[in-house]
Amino acid sequence: MRVVQTSQVIAESTFNKFHLLVFLWCFYAIAFDGFDIALYGIGLPLMMEDYGLSVVEAGAIGSYTLVGMMLGSFLLGSLADVIGRKKILAICMAIFSIFSLLAGLAPNPLTFTIMRFIAALGMGGLMPAVIAVMTEYSPKKNRALTVATMYCGYSIGAILASLIGMYLMENLGWRFLYWLGVIPLLTLPLFLKQFPESLSFHILRNQGDKIADILNKVNPKGNYQATDDFEYEIVKEKAKGVPVKKLFSDKRGISTVSFWLIVSSCLLMIYGLNTWLPKIMQGAGYGITSSLSFSLVLGVGQIGGSLLGGYFVDRIGHRKVLLYMFLLGSLCFISLSVTAHQLLLYVLIAISGACTAGTQNLVNPYVSGFYPPEIRTTGLSVTVGIGRVGSILAPVIIGFLLTTNLAPQQAFMAFAVPSIIGCIALLFVQERYGHTEERTTAPVHFKASKISS
């Protein structure tokens, strides 16, 4: 009877149409997540006029949205390890689609805030599940680049939101942007038909026929059968509830807390820029279209940072690449606070995109790969959830700075602080205690033919 090492099959596989299908759906989901998240900052100048909001009130609404994302990451992201990542992704897409549409119909700021908060629950829960599935199914030789490329969907979505804002918002209004968020709901039936469930989810439930079917798609030449003896690297017991305490077991505690600080730093920078960049540039003397062009450049920089960073991660590892990006980011923000030349501003904004969202896009697979498969989604979702503290503080902190006598561009100086904090926290990640395919728990054997699926 043949023994099949499932993780090895995936790790040694060649990228094929199955991997492409998983990639495209993950890219699609992340793109609309990025689109939906970027809407607030892009529509903010006109929305403030429409609702008569002050800078402080606008910052507060942005923070309430990010509280929703934090709760979504905890509640829905962690639940993915219990009911399946495919179901969670479908639920999250439906939530943020429906309530983004309703936010665009809101007659007053209170209704808008409530609808936006509920939509944010879906946004927060989607990200960890997508990253975990993509990490799980990616061939090992280009895993970091594949996940980083997939995560560029977030920046593509933000760029599309910027382009629509630049060319259509003045004529169609800011509400039109939110109405477009309903598109993922229309494609949900096709997603449910085509997207595979996580292999580790099937493994924990001993669903042998489904495991064989997936492995035959991963490696069509394998000819895997239900009678094969599948060997797994994961723990023997099915996870019950949300195994958060496991994030601190096996000497993972220091690294777990370090990841929380790293992600908090990244998200503070990302959401501070997403929320206030157009308004900062308006304060510096640029018109609405010109100020939105900086958001467009920011998105391009995010993509460049993700792709270049992913390329180098596959060659020299996450730690070195992330250290360089955090350091470069801090220097970039200091320069932005004292630069007035427009071309140089565009260059620095692009670099800041690479060193904020681009960095976070590399941190996500780093965190996901650190934890063993059975708690991978929980590890990432809790880390991102805790990290939302940084994103929640960002709109309020930058909004407060904009009410002071400081020149608007000097607010960029505040972003250098979390960049330095992230760099220091990275030094405390203990990679030797993380999950690797060479150092695993005792393998689990079963014969799929003896188990009902």
N, C-alpha and C positions, 0 to 999 in steps of 0.2 A: 504493500500500500504506500502510495506516494505521500511524503511529508512536504507541506508547502509553507514556507516562511513568508507570510503576507506582507510584512513591512519591507522585506527585501525585494519582493515582486514590484512594489510601487517605487521604491528607491532606485531600482535598476531599470525601470521602464523607459521607453522612448516616447517623447511627446507625440501623441496621436490625436485622432478626432474626438476621442473620449475626453482627454485632457483639455482639448480646445473648447468643447462644449461646457465643461465645468468653468473654465477660464472666462468664457464669454458671458455666462450668466452671472458670475461673481462680479465681473467688470461692469455689467449692466446695473446690477443692484447697487454697487458702490457709486457709480456715476450719478444715479438719481439721489442717493444719499448725499453726495457732495453738492449736487444742484440744490437740494432742499435746504441744506445747511447754509449755503452761500446766499440764499434769497434774502435773508434778513438784512445783512450788511448792504447789499446792493439796492434793495428797495427802501432802506432806512431814510435817506434824505427826503424823499417824496412822502413817505409814510409819516414822518415827523410833522411835515406841513399839513397833511390831511387830518391827522388826529390832534394836532397842536401839542405835541410832546416836547418836553424839555430834554436836554442831554442826559440828565440823571435818570429820568423816567425811561428813556429809550435804552439806556444801559441796563436798567433793572429788568425790562422785558427780555432782553437778550440773556440775562442771567437765569431767569425763570425757565427759559427754553433749555438751557444747559443743565439745569437741575433735572428736568425731564429726561434728558439724555443719560444722565448719571443713573437715575432710577431704572431706566430701560436697560442699560448695560448690566446692572445688577440682577434685575428680576427676569428679564427675557433672555439675556445672554447666558446666565447661569442655568436657566431652565432648559437650554439647548442640549445639555448633557443628559437630561432626563427624558425628554419627549422627542428628541431628534432635531438636528440642525436644519433640515429641510422644512419642517413644520414651523420652526421659529422664524426662518427667513420669510416664509409666506405670510405669517402673522405680522411681522414687522413691516413688510412692504405694504400690506393692506392698511395698517394703522397710519403710517406717515403719508400715504397717498390720500386717503379719505379726509384726514384732518388738515392736511395742507390745503386742499380744496376749500374746506370750511373756513380756514383762517383767511383765505382770500375773499370770503364773503362776509367777514365779520364787520358789523356796523360800528363798533366802538373798541377802544383799546383793551377793555377787560375781556370781551368775548374773543378778541384776537389772541390775547395772552393764554387763555384757557385752551383754545384750539391748537395753538402753537405748542403748548406744553404737552398735550396728548400726542401730537404728531412726533414730538421729540422722544417719546417713549419708544416708538418704532425705530427712529434713527439710532438711538443708543443701543438697542438690542441687536440690530442688524450687523454691525461692523465686526464684533468678535466671532460670530458664527461664520460669516463669509471668509474671514482670514483663516480660521481653523480648518474649514473644508479645503480651501485652496492649498494650504500648507500640507495637509494630509495627502492630497492626491498629486502633488507636484513631484516629478523625478528629482532625485537628490542632487544631481550634478548641476542643475540650474534652478534650484528651488527658490533661493533668495531673489534672483532676478525675475522669476515668474511671478512670485507674490508681489514684488515691488511694482512690476508692470501692471498687474491686475489692479493694484491700489492706485495707479495713475487714473483709474476711472473716477476716483473722487475729485481729482484736479480737473479732469475733462468736464465733469458735471459743473464744477465751479466756473470754468471758463465759458461754458455754454450759457450759464446764468449771467455772466458778465456781458457777453456779446448781446444777448437778448435785452439786457438792461440798457446797454449803450444805444442800441438802434431802435428799440420798440417801446421802452418804458415811458418815454416822454409823451408818446402818442396814445398808448394803450393803458398806461397807468401801472402802478406797482402791484395791484391785485392780480393782474394777468399772469405774473410770474408764478404765483401760488396755484393758480388754476392748472398750470402745466404739470404740477406735481401729481396729478391723478393718473398719469400715463401708466406707471407700473401696475396699477390695479387692473387695467385693461389687458395686460399681458400675463397676469397671474395664472390663468388656466394653462397656458403653454409652459410656464415655469414649472408648475406642479407635474406636468407630463414628462418633461425632459430632464429635470435636475435630479441627480442621484442623492440618496441619503449618505451620510457619513459612513465610511466603512467601519470605523471603530464603534459606531452605534449598533450596527448589525452584529459585530463581534461580541459585544457585551450581552446581547440577547441570543447568541448562538443561532443566528439565522443563516445556516450554512448554505442554502441554495442561493440566497441573495449575495452572499460573499463570493461564491463561485462565479455568479453572473457578472459582478463588478470586476473581479480579477481577470476574467476573459476579455473584458473591454479594455482594461489597463494593459494587458499583454495578450493580444489575440492568438499568439502562438503557444500559449501555455496549456490550452485545452483542459482547464480545471473542471473537476467533476465533484458532485455532491459526496461521492465516496472517498475523496481525498481526506487526508488527516491534516487539517490546518493547524499551524503552530503560531501562537501569538506572543507578543512581547508584553502584553498588557496584564494588569492584575487579574486575579481569578474571580474576585467578587464583583458583581454588578454594583455600580455606584447607586447608593440610595440617597435621595434628596440631593442637596447641593453640597458637594464635598469641599467647602471652602477651607476647612481646617487642614486639608491635605496640602495646601499651598505652603504650609509652614513645616511640614514633615520632611524627613530625610535631609535635614540641614539646608532647607530652601528658604528659611525665614528671612535672613539678611538680604538675599537676592530679591525676594518678593517685595520687601519694603523699598529696596533700591529702585525696582521697576516702577513702583507707585510714584516715587519722586521724579523719575525720568519722564514718565508719561504726563504727570501733572505739569511739569515744566514745558513740555512740547505743546500740550493743549492750551496752556495759558497764552503762549505765543500765537498759536494758530487762530484761536477764536478772538483774541484781541485784534489781530490783523483783519480777520474776516468781518468782524463787526464794525470796526472804526476806520479802516484804511480809506474808503471813499470820503468819509467825513473829515479825516485828518488832511487829506489832499485838497478838499474844498476850502478848509481853513487856511491852507497855504497859498490860496489864490487860484486854484484850478476850477474850471467849470464842471458841471455834472458829468458830461461825457468824458472829459479828460481825466477826472478823478476815477471813473470806473475803468479807464484804460489801465490804471495802476493795478486794479484787481485782476485784470486779464493777464498782465505781466507776472503778477504773483503766482497765478495758476500755472503759467508756462514754466516758471522756476521750480514749482513743486514737482512737475513731471520730470524735468531735467535732473533734479536732485534724486528722485526715486530711481530713475533708470541708471544714472551713473553710480549712485550709491549701491544699487543692487548688483551691478557689474563688479564693483570692487569687493563687495561683501563675499561673493562667491570665490574670491581669490585670496583675500587677506583676513576675512572674518568680520563679524559685526562690530566688535569692540573698537578696533582701530578706526574703522570708517566713521562710526558714530562720534568718537572723541574729536576727530578732525572737524566734523560737521558742526558740532556744538561750539567749538572754539571759533570757527569761521563765522558762525551766526552771531556770536557776541561782538566780534569786530565789525560786522556788517551793520548791526543796529546802532553802535556808537557812531559809525560814519554817517548813517542816515540822519541822525539828529543834528548834524552840523553842515550838511551838504545842501546847496541850493540849485546846482546845475541839473537841468531836467534829464539829460541823457544819463548822467551818472546816477540820478535817482532811479531811473528805470533799471539800470544794471544792478544796483544795490537791492531794489525790491525783488528782482528775480532771484538773486542770491539768498535773500531772506526767505523766499518761498522754498528754495532748495533745502535750507537749513532748519526749517520748521516742519511743514507738512512732509517734505521729503525725508526728513529725519524720522518723523513719527511713522511713516510708511515702512521704514526699515526696522524700527523698534518693535512694531507689531509682530512680524514673523520671528524676531529674536525672542520675544516673550513667549510666543506660541510654541516655538521649538524647545524652550527651556523646560516646559512641563511635560510629563508623560501623557500619552493619548487620552486616557480616561478622564483626565481633569484639564485637558488643554483649553477647551472653550471656557470653562470656569476660570482658569488662571488668567486668560486674556480678558474676559468680560469683567472680572473683579478689578484687575489692574486698570483697565480703561475706565471702569466705574469710579474708582478712587481718584484716578487722574482727572476726572471731570471737575474736581474741586478747583483745579487750575483754570479750567475753561469757564467755570461759574464766576470766578473772581475777575477774569479778564475784562469783560465789558464794563464792570463797575469801576475797576481801577483806572482803566484808560479813560472812561467817561468822566471820572473825577478829575483826572489830570487836565482834561480839555476844558474844565470849568475854571481852572486857575489862570494865572497871568503868564504861564509858560507859552512860548510859541508852539503851535500845533505839532511841528516836526520834532520838537524836543521830547514828545511822548514816546518816540522810538527808543529813547535811552532806557526806558523801563523794561523793554524786552530783552536787553542784554543780561539782566539779572537772572531770569529763569534759564537762560542758555548756559550760564556758568554753573548754576545749581545742577542742571542735568548732566553736565560734564563730570562734576564731582561725584554724583550719585552713581554714574556708570562705573567708576573705579571700584565700587563695592559689590558689583555683581560677581558672584562666585560660580563661574562656569563649570567648575569641576563637580558641582553637585547637581547640575542640570541633567536633563534627559538626553541620551544619545542612543543611536541605534546599535552601538557596540556594547554599551553598558546598560542592561535592562534588568527587569525583574525576571523571576523564573518563568519560562515559557508555559503557555497553556495549550494543552492538546485536547482536541475532541474530534470525533468522527461525525461529520455533518449528517450522515445517513441515520444517525441515532437520535437526532434532535428535530423536533418539529419546528417549522420556520414561522 
